């Protein structure tokens, strides 16, 4: 998923094919977030709109149409409750049963129910809000203001109304940044808060005491921040992978099924033929030498390709002959079924033992 100005680009990573273009926003798109189960994603922009998109619907439309001219490529929800550009989105846990909270320069954060699309609550601040996030338990909401302060809202307290005005004197404030806060992230246990600001620093905060634990300086404004587990190969380099490299993303919308015949016609062909196809094909890298083929035929005996092909041709001839007969006995049908099963077993043994063995040998040579 990518964004360029007013347009959302949906591409397939394995092949690089551009599947769909979405242009429902009227001004620049400022944020794009997926919900935790990946079935929907939420977009917002400077047009004051927040849109919830269903991934399955977009993919089904892209398989039958080209571009964005199809009227069925519409968002599931369109929220227009903000009066100024929407700056940030946070999607809670629970998939479509979860919640979404949005931040805007109109000095509000709005909490929505994803399953019904209903506006649950609106939090009003004294400054514009540039970033928003919640902890995993959704007990606290953190809003980054344009004045450099981070405001904490306790969502679990009683007496919450549809519209809550949080005055600066009564709010729980994290003070330390001197300029606008661009991004916020909370650790999984809810004890640490990470913030990035226009003042070229990222700060780690202790949530309970609201004290700054660490300051990380940058050479420019910090536009995004996230807390992730320690990468597996951070200290040691990862092992060499035998997977094909990721293809570059295409610039034009892919027309389904237009290149399948091209791929079949050039099975031994290039990566372009593979990347233009709808499916992900498994192909052997390199050629099987005649010496290896002869050795494998001697090794596998009756499971080699030539006896299999001749046996298939024989059964095809038998099938055409038996199709002329109007009736077959039960015993003949059972015999025919056993013969087909035997051919399938031979095909399976040939594919697993001969073809995959060649792949393993190729990977061992590359690793050594």
SVG drawing of the C-alpha trace seen along z (x, -y; Angstrom):
<svg xmlns="http://www.w3.org/2000/svg" viewBox="-25 -26 56 83">
<polyline fill="none" stroke="black" stroke-width="0.4" points="0.0,0.0 1.4,-3.4 0.2,-7.0 1.0,-9.7 -0.9,-13.0 -4.6,-12.2 -4.3,-8.6 -3.9,-5.3 -1.8,-2.6 -2.5,1.1 0.3,3.4 1.1,7.1 4.6,7.4 5.5,10.8 4.9,9.8 5.0,6.0 1.7,5.7 -0.4,2.6 -3.8,4.0 -5.9,0.9 -5.9,-2.9 -8.2,-4.6 -8.9,-8.3 -11.7,-9.2 -9.9,-11.9 -10.1,-15.5 -6.8,-16.7 -3.5,-15.3 -3.7,-12.0 -1.9,-12.4 -2.1,-9.0 -2.9,-5.4 -3.3,-2.6 -4.4,1.1 -6.5,2.7 -4.8,5.7 -6.5,8.5 -5.6,6.8 -9.2,7.0 -9.7,3.2 -7.6,0.1 -8.3,-3.5 -7.2,-6.6 -7.4,-10.3 -6.4,-13.6 -6.4,-17.3 -10.0,-17.2 -11.2,-16.6 -12.4,-13.1 -11.7,-9.7 -12.4,-6.6 -12.6,-2.9 -11.8,-0.5 -12.5,3.2 -9.6,5.0 -11.6,7.9 -14.0,5.6 -11.1,3.6 -9.3,6.8 -12.5,8.2 -13.2,5.0 -9.7,4.8 -9.9,8.3 -12.9,7.2 -12.1,3.6 -9.3,1.3 -8.4,-1.8 -10.9,-3.7 -13.7,-4.2 -15.8,-1.4 -18.4,-2.9 -18.2,0.2 -14.7,-0.9 -16.2,-3.0 -15.2,-3.0 -17.2,-1.2 -17.5,-4.2 -16.8,-7.9 -16.5,-10.1 -16.8,-13.8 -17.0,-15.0 -13.7,-17.0 -13.7,-20.6 -10.0,-20.8 -7.4,-18.5 -7.1,-15.1 -3.4,-14.4 -3.3,-10.9 -5.2,-7.7 -4.8,-4.9 -6.6,-1.5 -7.2,0.5 -7.2,4.2 -10.1,6.5 -10.4,6.3 -13.7,4.9 -14.9,5.1 -12.3,2.6 -12.1,-1.2 -10.5,-3.9 -9.4,-7.2 -8.5,-10.2 -6.6,-13.4 -7.2,-16.7 -6.0,-20.3 -9.5,-21.3 -8.3,-20.6 -10.3,-17.4 -9.7,-13.6 -12.7,-11.5 -13.3,-7.9 -15.3,-5.6 -16.7,-2.1 -15.5,-0.1 -18.4,2.4 -21.1,-0.2 -19.3,-3.3 -20.7,-5.3 -19.0,-8.2 -18.6,-7.3 -16.8,-10.3 -15.1,-13.6 -12.2,-15.0 -11.6,-18.7 -8.2,-20.3 -6.9,-23.8 -4.4,-23.2 -4.4,-21.4 -3.6,-17.7 -1.0,-16.3 -0.6,-12.7 -2.7,-10.2 -2.3,-6.7 -3.8,-4.4 -2.3,-1.7 -3.1,2.0 -5.7,2.2 -7.3,-1.1 -7.3,-2.6 -5.3,-5.7 -5.3,-7.9 -2.2,-10.1 -2.5,-13.2 0.5,-15.1 -0.2,-18.8 1.1,-21.4 2.5,-23.2 5.0,-20.4 3.0,-18.9 1.6,-15.4 -1.9,-15.1 -3.0,-11.9 -6.7,-11.1 -8.0,-8.4 -10.6,-6.5 -11.7,-4.2 -12.9,-6.9 -16.6,-7.3 -18.8,-10.1 -17.4,-10.3 -19.7,-12.3 -20.0,-12.4 -18.0,-15.7 -15.2,-16.1 -13.3,-19.4 -9.8,-18.9 -8.5,-22.2 -4.7,-22.6 -4.8,-23.1 -6.6,-19.8 -5.0,-17.6 -2.2,-15.1 0.7,-16.6 4.1,-15.3 6.3,-18.4 9.6,-18.3 9.3,-18.9 9.7,-22.5 7.9,-22.0 5.0,-20.1 4.7,-16.4 4.5,-14.3 4.2,-10.7 3.4,-8.7 3.7,-5.0 3.1,-3.0 4.8,0.2 2.8,3.4 2.7,3.3 1.6,-0.3 4.5,-1.6 6.6,-3.4 5.6,-6.1 7.7,-7.1 7.3,-10.4 8.9,-12.2 8.8,-15.9 9.7,-18.7 12.4,-19.7 14.6,-16.9 14.4,-14.7 12.6,-11.4 11.8,-11.0 11.0,-7.9 8.6,-8.6 7.6,-6.7 3.8,-6.8 2.9,-6.5 5.3,-9.3 5.3,-11.2 9.0,-11.6 11.4,-11.6 13.8,-8.6 15.8,-9.1 16.3,-11.7 17.5,-10.6 18.7,-13.4 18.3,-13.5 19.5,-15.7 16.0,-16.5 12.4,-16.5 11.2,-13.1 8.2,-12.3 7.4,-8.8 8.1,-6.5 7.2,-2.9 8.1,-0.4 8.9,3.1 10.6,6.2 14.3,6.6 15.0,7.8 16.2,11.3 19.2,10.5 20.2,7.1 23.6,8.3 24.3,11.2 23.6,11.1 20.7,13.3 21.5,16.5 21.4,16.4 17.9,17.0 17.0,19.1 13.8,17.0 13.5,14.9 14.1,11.2 11.1,8.9 10.0,7.5 9.9,3.7 6.5,2.1 4.7,1.4 3.3,-2.0 0.3,-0.9 -2.7,1.1 -2.4,4.8 -5.0,6.4 -5.8,9.8 -5.2,12.9 -3.7,10.9 -0.2,12.5 -0.9,16.0 -0.6,17.3 2.6,15.4 4.0,17.0 3.0,20.5 4.6,19.9 7.9,19.0 8.2,21.5 12.0,21.4 11.8,17.7 12.7,14.7 11.6,13.0 9.4,10.6 7.2,13.4 6.9,14.5 6.2,11.0 3.4,10.3 1.4,13.4 -1.4,13.3 -0.1,16.4 3.3,17.0 5.0,19.8 7.7,22.0 10.5,22.4 13.9,24.1 16.9,21.7 19.4,23.1 19.3,26.1 19.3,29.8 22.3,31.3 21.9,34.4 24.3,36.3 22.3,35.6 19.1,36.5 20.5,39.9 21.8,40.7 18.4,39.8 16.6,42.0 18.8,44.9 18.3,44.1 14.5,43.9 13.9,46.5 10.2,46.6 9.5,43.3 11.4,41.4 9.6,38.9 9.6,41.0 7.8,44.1 5.3,41.8 4.6,39.9 4.1,43.1 1.9,44.5 -0.2,41.4 -0.5,41.6 -1.6,45.2 -4.3,44.4 -5.5,41.4 -5.9,43.9 -7.8,46.2 -10.0,43.4 -11.0,42.4 -11.7,46.1 -13.8,46.6 -15.7,43.4 -17.4,45.0 -18.9,47.7 -22.2,46.8 -22.0,48.9 -19.1,50.2 -19.2,52.8 -18.4,52.0 -15.2,54.1 -13.9,52.2 -14.5,48.9 -12.6,50.0 -9.7,51.2 -9.7,47.9 -9.7,46.0 -6.7,48.0 -4.8,47.3 -5.3,43.6 -4.3,43.7 -1.1,45.5 -0.2,42.9 -0.8,40.1 1.5,41.8 4.2,42.1 3.8,38.4 4.1,37.4 7.2,39.5 8.8,38.0 8.0,34.4 9.2,34.8 12.3,37.0 13.6,35.7 12.6,32.0 12.9,31.0 16.2,32.8 17.6,30.5 16.4,27.5 18.1,28.7 21.4,29.3 21.2,25.8 20.7,24.2 23.6,26.2 25.9,25.0 24.9,21.4 25.4,21.6 28.8,23.3"/>
</svg>
